[in-house]
């Protein structure tokens, strides 16, 4: 394998949550929540291209060997697919915000508890202002510094991720994704 352990990043500036989402959507072309099959091949080809572009060129020429080594290192649950949480560990995502969000609403009981707490008007939807309150509390709980523009960006990113019908609010089925 490679030499001394170092961050797997491509020596890029950290990605914003919005940029991370754009990358995720680019590679998860079918929107099923995984980078797998042909999507995974495309991911590796672009990753190798980017590495060469910044002067990181490995000695191996076989893409298949590189893919196996990469998957062994980053596919934490060994299911042969890259999940959003696994990609967030690979890319230099700003504050790993998306992981923080997913971990907070990980179990179904935590999810329903958060839903009831933040659907303050009991409309059955989490509107942008309610989502913003949730994210603010989440960031405080995780001891992550943020300012108003950053909180707004995170709110919009989560809406972009989960608001499938584009109504600017999250229904229970959208949020449960």
Backbone as CSV, one residue per row, in Angstrom:
resi,resn,N_x,N_y,N_z,CA_x,CA_y,CA_z,C_x,C_y,C_z
1,UNK,0.832,-1.187,0.000,0.000,0.000,0.000,0.879,1.253,0.000
2,UNK,0.267,2.386,0.215,0.974,3.665,0.163,1.913,3.798,1.350
3,UNK,2.703,4.852,1.317,3.653,5.132,2.382,2.964,5.594,3.647
4,UNK,3.530,6.593,4.328,2.979,7.045,5.600,1.529,7.513,5.440
5,UNK,0.751,7.256,6.495,-0.658,7.661,6.462,-0.751,9.179,6.469
6,UNK,-1.542,9.686,5.554,-1.811,11.109,5.535,-3.242,11.300,5.089
7,UNK,-3.743,12.503,5.225,-5.122,12.771,4.823,-5.292,12.374,3.359
8,UNK,-6.417,11.756,3.043,-6.622,11.275,1.681,-6.997,12.386,0.708
9,UNK,-7.040,13.596,1.187,-7.484,14.710,0.364,-6.559,14.953,-0.817
10,UNK,-7.091,15.599,-1.815,-6.318,15.898,-3.014,-5.607,17.234,-2.895
11,UNK,-5.386,17.675,-1.679,-4.740,18.953,-1.415,-5.537,20.090,-2.031
12,UNK,-6.846,20.005,-1.894,-7.736,21.037,-2.379,-8.218,21.853,-1.182
13,UNK,-8.750,23.014,-1.466,-9.400,23.762,-0.402,-10.589,22.940,0.075
14,UNK,-10.987,23.127,1.324,-12.125,22.378,1.812,-13.374,22.730,1.025
15,UNK,-14.201,21.739,0.807,-15.449,21.921,0.087,-16.514,22.464,1.023
16,UNK,-17.367,23.307,0.502,-18.518,23.709,1.288,-19.533,22.572,1.238
17,UNK,-20.515,22.624,2.114,-21.561,21.604,2.119,-22.267,21.565,0.767
18,UNK,-22.479,22.718,0.185,-23.149,22.805,-1.111,-22.294,22.177,-2.220
19,UNK,-21.001,22.438,-2.215,-20.105,21.847,-3.207,-20.058,20.329,-3.051
20,UNK,-20.031,19.868,-1.809,-20.035,18.432,-1.552,-21.287,17.797,-2.149
21,UNK,-22.442,18.442,-1.925,-23.691,17.921,-2.464,-23.655,17.863,-3.988
22,UNK,-23.094,18.887,-4.614,-22.977,18.885,-6.072,-22.136,17.699,-6.547
23,UNK,-21.034,17.438,-5.859,-20.170,16.307,-6.209,-20.924,14.990,-6.008
24,UNK,-21.608,14.885,-4.881,-22.365,13.668,-4.605,-23.378,13.407,-5.717
25,UNK,-24.137,14.423,-6.067,-25.166,14.263,-7.099,-24.552,13.951,-8.463
26,UNK,-23.376,14.495,-8.716,-22.692,14.217,-9.982,-22.386,12.723,-10.103
27,UNK,-21.898,12.129,-9.037,-21.498,10.730,-9.098,-22.643,9.762,-8.809
28,UNK,-23.572,10.139,-7.940,-24.728,9.282,-7.678,-25.796,9.617,-8.720
29,UNK,-25.488,9.264,-9.958,-26.305,9.675,-11.102,-27.741,9.162,-11.028
30,UNK,-27.935,7.967,-10.471,-29.297,7.428,-10.406,-30.039,7.857,-9.143
31,UNK,-29.354,8.577,-8.237,-30.006,9.114,-7.045,-30.424,8.080,-6.019
32,UNK,-29.793,6.905,-6.034,-30.199,5.860,-5.094,-29.484,5.937,-3.750
33,UNK,-28.608,6.915,-3.573,-27.924,7.067,-2.289,-26.591,6.360,-2.199
34,UNK,-26.109,5.814,-3.303,-24.825,5.116,-3.340,-24.093,5.454,-4.626
35,UNK,-22.767,5.406,-4.557,-21.940,5.451,-5.759,-21.497,4.015,-5.978
36,UNK,-22.007,3.409,-7.051,-21.774,1.986,-7.283,-21.729,1.709,-8.780
37,UNK,-21.233,0.531,-9.133,-21.212,0.109,-10.530,-20.492,1.094,-11.426
38,UNK,-21.142,1.490,-12.508,-20.550,2.421,-13.476,-20.267,3.774,-12.827
39,UNK,-21.099,4.182,-11.866,-20.861,5.447,-11.146,-19.512,5.384,-10.423
40,UNK,-19.223,4.243,-9.837,-17.972,4.056,-9.110,-16.786,4.107,-10.070
41,UNK,-16.934,3.489,-11.233,-15.870,3.562,-12.243,-15.622,5.009,-12.662
42,UNK,-16.701,5.757,-12.908,-16.567,7.171,-13.276,-15.892,7.965,-12.164
43,UNK,-16.254,7.667,-10.912,-15.649,8.335,-9.767,-14.136,8.109,-9.753
44,UNK,-13.714,6.855,-9.928,-12.280,6.543,-9.912,-11.545,7.183,-11.082
45,UNK,-12.135,7.168,-12.235,-11.490,7.785,-13.394,-11.293,9.279,-13.171
46,UNK,-12.310,9.953,-12.644,-12.179,11.386,-12.383,-11.212,11.651,-11.232
47,UNK,-11.222,10.777,-10.232,-10.298,10.920,-9.109,-8.854,10.794,-9.595
48,UNK,-8.585,9.800,-10.410,-7.234,9.618,-10.951,-6.825,10.816,-11.818
49,UNK,-7.745,11.304,-12.593,-7.485,12.474,-13.435,-7.130,13.684,-12.576
50,UNK,-7.892,13.873,-11.503,-7.642,15.003,-10.600,-6.296,14.844,-9.897
51,UNK,-5.987,13.623,-9.477,-4.705,13.377,-8.801,-3.537,13.696,-9.730
52,UNK,-3.643,13.265,-10.983,-2.586,13.547,-11.950,-2.486,15.043,-12.217
53,UNK,-3.637,15.719,-12.222,-3.678,17.163,-12.463,-2.977,17.981,-11.396
54,UNK,-2.918,17.439,-10.168,-2.225,18.150,-9.090,-0.865,17.531,-8.795
55,UNK,-0.397,16.684,-9.717,0.955,16.145,-9.594,1.080,14.925,-8.710
56,UNK,-0.024,14.305,-8.320,0.022,13.080,-7.534,-0.197,11.936,-8.504
57,UNK,0.864,11.216,-8.793,0.762,10.134,-9.770,1.331,8.879,-9.139
58,UNK,0.491,7.873,-8.991,0.973,6.636,-8.396,1.670,5.793,-9.461
59,UNK,2.419,4.830,-9.004,3.204,4.003,-9.923,2.354,2.944,-10.620
60,UNK,1.258,2.566,-10.001,0.414,1.524,-10.592,-0.333,2.088,-11.789
61,UNK,-0.446,1.297,-12.811,-1.188,1.715,-13.990,-2.562,1.068,-14.060
62,UNK,-2.794,0.013,-13.309,-4.026,-0.735,-13.391,-5.109,-0.084,-12.535
63,UNK,-6.155,0.458,-13.182,-7.243,1.126,-12.475,-7.956,0.152,-11.548
64,UNK,-8.083,-1.094,-11.975,-8.737,-2.108,-11.147,-8.039,-2.308,-9.809
65,UNK,-6.703,-2.365,-9.828,-5.946,-2.507,-8.582,-6.127,-1.281,-7.697
66,UNK,-6.115,-0.105,-8.309,-6.302,1.131,-7.543,-7.690,1.157,-6.910
67,UNK,-8.689,0.714,-7.665,-10.051,0.694,-7.138,-10.161,-0.254,-5.944
68,UNK,-9.555,-1.429,-6.044,-9.602,-2.393,-4.943,-8.937,-1.826,-3.693
69,UNK,-7.773,-1.212,-3.877,-7.056,-0.628,-2.748,-7.883,0.492,-2.108
70,UNK,-8.456,1.328,-2.938,-9.267,2.442,-2.464,-10.486,1.929,-1.690
71,UNK,-11.181,0.961,-2.261,-12.383,0.427,-1.621,-12.034,-0.257,-0.301
72,UNK,-10.921,-0.946,-0.263,-10.487,-1.585,0.981,-10.291,-0.529,2.071
73,UNK,-9.773,0.603,1.679,-9.471,1.655,2.648,-10.702,2.461,3.059
74,UNK,-11.616,2.750,2.126,-12.693,3.701,2.408,-14.094,3.109,2.474
75,UNK,-14.304,1.927,1.943,-15.630,1.316,2.003,-15.763,0.640,3.360
76,UNK,-16.083,1.431,4.361,-16.032,0.984,5.753,-16.916,-0.224,6.047
77,UNK,-18.082,-0.313,5.406,-18.956,-1.448,5.673,-18.792,-2.561,4.641
78,UNK,-17.804,-2.434,3.758,-17.434,-3.460,2.775,-18.617,-3.958,1.941
79,UNK,-19.495,-3.025,1.543,-20.640,-3.424,0.723,-20.404,-3.196,-0.766
80,UNK,-19.195,-2.730,-1.128,-18.872,-2.526,-2.529,-19.429,-1.244,-3.108
81,UNK,-19.945,-0.372,-2.249,-20.520,0.899,-2.674,-19.954,2.002,-1.789
82,UNK,-19.959,3.208,-2.302,-19.568,4.362,-1.495,-20.842,5.081,-1.081
83,UNK,-21.024,5.247,0.224,-22.167,5.974,0.759,-21.748,7.419,1.020
84,UNK,-22.726,8.268,1.261,-22.443,9.671,1.490,-21.474,9.864,2.667
85,UNK,-21.684,9.133,3.744,-20.814,9.266,4.915,-19.383,8.852,4.584
86,UNK,-19.233,7.829,3.738,-17.893,7.383,3.350,-17.227,8.422,2.450
87,UNK,-17.985,9.012,1.531,-17.423,10.053,0.667,-17.019,11.274,1.482
88,UNK,-17.797,11.588,2.501,-17.481,12.745,3.341,-16.161,12.534,4.087
89,UNK,-15.777,11.279,4.320,-14.485,11.002,4.957,-13.334,11.139,3.969
90,UNK,-13.626,11.018,2.678,-12.605,11.076,1.640,-12.345,12.511,1.198
91,UNK,-13.416,13.241,0.938,-13.287,14.621,0.460,-13.133,15.573,1.637
92,UNK,-12.370,16.619,1.463,-12.145,17.572,2.557,-13.358,18.489,2.732
93,UNK,-14.427,17.933,3.295,-15.668,18.678,3.454,-15.586,19.604,4.656
94,UNK,-15.962,20.821,4.424,-15.950,21.837,5.457,-16.734,21.364,6.661
95,UNK,-16.045,21.228,7.788,-16.635,20.885,9.075,-17.375,19.549,9.081
96,UNK,-17.233,18.769,8.009,-17.973,17.509,7.907,-19.416,17.674,8.347
97,UNK,-20.009,18.769,7.902,-21.359,19.132,8.284,-22.377,18.048,7.966
98,UNK,-22.272,17.448,6.796,-23.262,16.453,6.398,-23.222,15.227,7.300
99,UNK,-22.031,14.835,7.729,-21.936,13.704,8.648,-22.592,14.042,9.972
100,UNK,-22.341,15.245,10.431,-22.917,15.708,11.684,-24.437,15.639,11.594
101,UNK,-24.997,16.100,10.491,-26.440,16.083,10.279,-26.970,14.654,10.272
102,UNK,-26.340,13.790,9.501,-26.820,12.409,9.386,-26.700,11.659,10.708
103,UNK,-25.646,11.905,11.461,-25.473,11.205,12.727,-26.533,11.631,13.741
104,UNK,-26.943,12.903,13.688,-27.911,13.401,14.664,-29.282,12.778,14.454
105,UNK,-29.642,12.482,13.242,-30.958,11.893,12.975,-30.798,10.457,12.487
106,UNK,-29.841,9.747,13.102,-29.507,8.400,12.663,-30.592,7.373,12.917
107,UNK,-31.113,7.273,14.125,-32.116,6.254,14.409,-33.509,6.808,14.146
108,UNK,-34.453,5.910,13.940,-35.814,6.360,13.647,-36.443,7.060,14.847
109,UNK,-36.118,6.636,16.061,-36.685,7.307,17.235,-36.114,8.710,17.384
110,UNK,-34.799,8.867,17.125,-34.199,10.207,17.164,-34.795,11.087,16.074
111,UNK,-35.030,10.484,14.918,-35.604,11.217,13.808,-36.989,11.750,14.167
112,UNK,-37.845,10.889,14.702,-39.211,11.309,15.040,-39.210,12.323,16.177
113,UNK,-38.296,12.167,17.114,-38.177,13.137,18.205,-37.780,14.509,17.645
114,UNK,-36.812,14.527,16.765,-36.385,15.790,16.148,-37.526,16.376,15.312
115,UNK,-38.232,15.522,14.591,-39.354,15.991,13.757,-40.385,16.726,14.618
116,UNK,-40.792,16.078,15.707,-41.818,16.687,16.578,-41.311,17.982,17.209
117,UNK,-40.049,18.007,17.596,-39.500,19.187,18.253,-39.402,20.375,17.300
118,UNK,-39.041,20.128,16.042,-38.760,21.248,15.134,-39.917,21.597,14.199
119,UNK,-40.927,20.756,14.116,-42.140,21.131,13.380,-43.002,21.936,14.347
120,UNK,-42.546,23.142,14.650,-43.127,23.949,15.720,-44.568,24.353,15.453
121,UNK,-44.946,24.546,14.206,-46.327,24.938,13.905,-47.231,23.727,13.653
122,UNK,-46.686,22.520,13.825,-47.421,21.265,13.659,-48.107,21.162,12.298
123,UNK,-47.449,21.678,11.279,-48.013,21.667,9.928,-47.784,20.331,9.226
124,UNK,-46.915,19.504,9.798,-46.548,18.267,9.119,-45.363,18.463,8.193
125,UNK,-44.801,19.653,8.193,-43.647,19.993,7.366,-42.614,20.725,8.210
126,UNK,-41.354,20.576,7.810,-40.280,21.380,8.394,-39.984,22.460,7.362
127,UNK,-40.423,23.689,7.662,-40.165,24.813,6.765,-38.730,25.293,6.979
128,UNK,-38.276,26.154,6.100,-36.886,26.625,6.133,-36.521,27.222,7.490
129,UNK,-37.411,28.032,8.083,-37.084,28.651,9.375,-36.983,27.600,10.480
130,UNK,-37.816,26.544,10.423,-37.740,25.471,11.414,-36.476,24.639,11.203
131,UNK,-36.150,24.404,9.963,-34.928,23.668,9.638,-33.704,24.438,10.120
132,UNK,-33.739,25.735,9.933,-32.639,26.594,10.378,-32.452,26.476,11.897
133,UNK,-33.560,26.441,12.648,-33.481,26.264,14.105,-32.878,24.920,14.466
134,UNK,-33.290,23.885,13.749,-32.737,22.552,13.971,-31.233,22.540,13.725
135,UNK,-30.819,23.109,12.592,-29.398,23.104,12.246,-28.582,23.933,13.231
136,UNK,-29.136,25.047,13.680,-28.451,25.876,14.672,-28.208,25.075,15.944
137,UNK,-29.245,24.382,16.421,-29.102,23.559,17.622,-28.113,22.423,17.398
138,UNK,-28.170,21.820,16.231,-27.249,20.729,15.889,-25.799,21.216,15.924
139,UNK,-25.546,22.361,15.331,-24.182,22.899,15.297,-23.696,23.271,16.697
140,UNK,-24.581,23.805,17.527,-24.208,24.119,18.916,-23.869,22.837,19.668
141,UNK,-24.718,21.823,19.490,-24.501,20.535,20.170,-23.168,19.917,19.761
142,UNK,-22.794,20.093,18.509,-21.544,19.526,17.997,-20.353,20.453,18.224
143,UNK,-20.573,21.567,18.899,-19.514,22.560,19.150,-18.830,23.017,17.869
144,UNK,-19.625,23.287,16.853,-19.091,23.750,15.570,-19.446,25.214,15.395
145,UNK,-18.440,26.050,15.216,-18.715,27.476,15.040,-19.422,27.737,13.712
146,UNK,-20.292,28.710,13.706,-20.987,29.094,12.483,-21.458,30.536,12.616
147,UNK,-21.725,31.138,11.478,-22.300,32.474,11.467,-23.601,32.412,10.673
148,UNK,-24.314,33.513,10.588,-25.609,33.525,9.903,-25.513,33.110,8.433
149,UNK,-24.541,33.642,7.658,-24.446,33.189,6.262,-24.184,31.683,6.141
150,UNK,-23.351,31.134,7.027,-23.055,29.702,6.992,-24.298,28.897,7.347
151,UNK,-25.046,29.347,8.342,-26.276,28.666,8.725,-27.280,28.685,7.569
152,UNK,-27.354,29.799,6.877,-28.247,29.911,5.721,-27.807,28.944,4.614
153,UNK,-26.499,28.865,4.380,-25.980,27.944,3.356,-26.324,26.498,3.710
154,UNK,-26.128,26.122,4.973,-26.437,24.767,5.408,-27.929,24.471,5.246
155,UNK,-28.764,25.431,5.596,-30.211,25.255,5.467,-30.581,25.010,4.007
156,UNK,-30.037,25.819,3.125,-30.328,25.662,1.701,-29.788,24.343,1.154
157,UNK,-28.639,23.922,1.646,-28.056,22.649,1.195,-28.936,21.475,1.599
158,UNK,-29.403,21.469,2.836,-30.269,20.385,3.290,-31.568,20.395,2.493
159,UNK,-32.114,21.570,2.222,-33.321,21.646,1.395,-33.046,21.083,-0.002
160,UNK,-31.906,21.434,-0.580,-31.556,20.906,-1.912,-31.423,19.393,-1.890
161,UNK,-30.913,18.860,-0.772,-30.706,17.415,-0.679,-32.023,16.660,-0.592
162,UNK,-32.953,17.170,0.186,-34.110,16.367,0.556,-35.450,16.867,0.029
163,UNK,-35.545,18.113,-0.385,-36.820,18.664,-0.851,-37.082,18.216,-2.288
164,UNK,-37.624,17.032,-2.432,-37.774,16.420,-3.747,-38.800,17.119,-4.637
165,UNK,-39.842,17.698,-4.036,-40.868,18.343,-4.861,-40.651,19.843,-5.012
166,UNK,-39.573,20.373,-4.409,-39.196,21.773,-4.608,-40.137,22.787,-3.982
167,UNK,-40.872,22.395,-2.934,-41.807,23.338,-2.329,-41.186,24.182,-1.220
168,UNK,-39.887,24.014,-0.960,-39.200,24.831,0.032,-39.399,24.373,1.461
169,UNK,-39.961,23.189,1.637,-40.150,22.623,2.972,-39.995,21.116,2.868
170,UNK,-39.764,20.498,4.011,-39.526,19.062,4.020,-40.715,18.336,4.616
171,UNK,-41.302,17.450,3.850,-42.337,16.574,4.350,-41.687,15.398,5.063
172,UNK,-42.479,14.687,5.821,-41.962,13.551,6.580,-41.285,12.534,5.675
173,UNK,-41.888,12.236,4.525,-41.287,11.234,3.641,-39.973,11.740,3.045
174,UNK,-39.886,13.043,2.748,-38.641,13.601,2.197,-37.545,13.553,3.248
175,UNK,-37.875,13.945,4.454,-36.877,14.012,5.518,-36.428,12.620,5.933
176,UNK,-37.303,11.638,5.845,-36.927,10.292,6.271,-35.938,9.632,5.335
177,UNK,-35.755,10.185,4.119,-34.751,9.656,3.199,-33.395,9.702,3.856
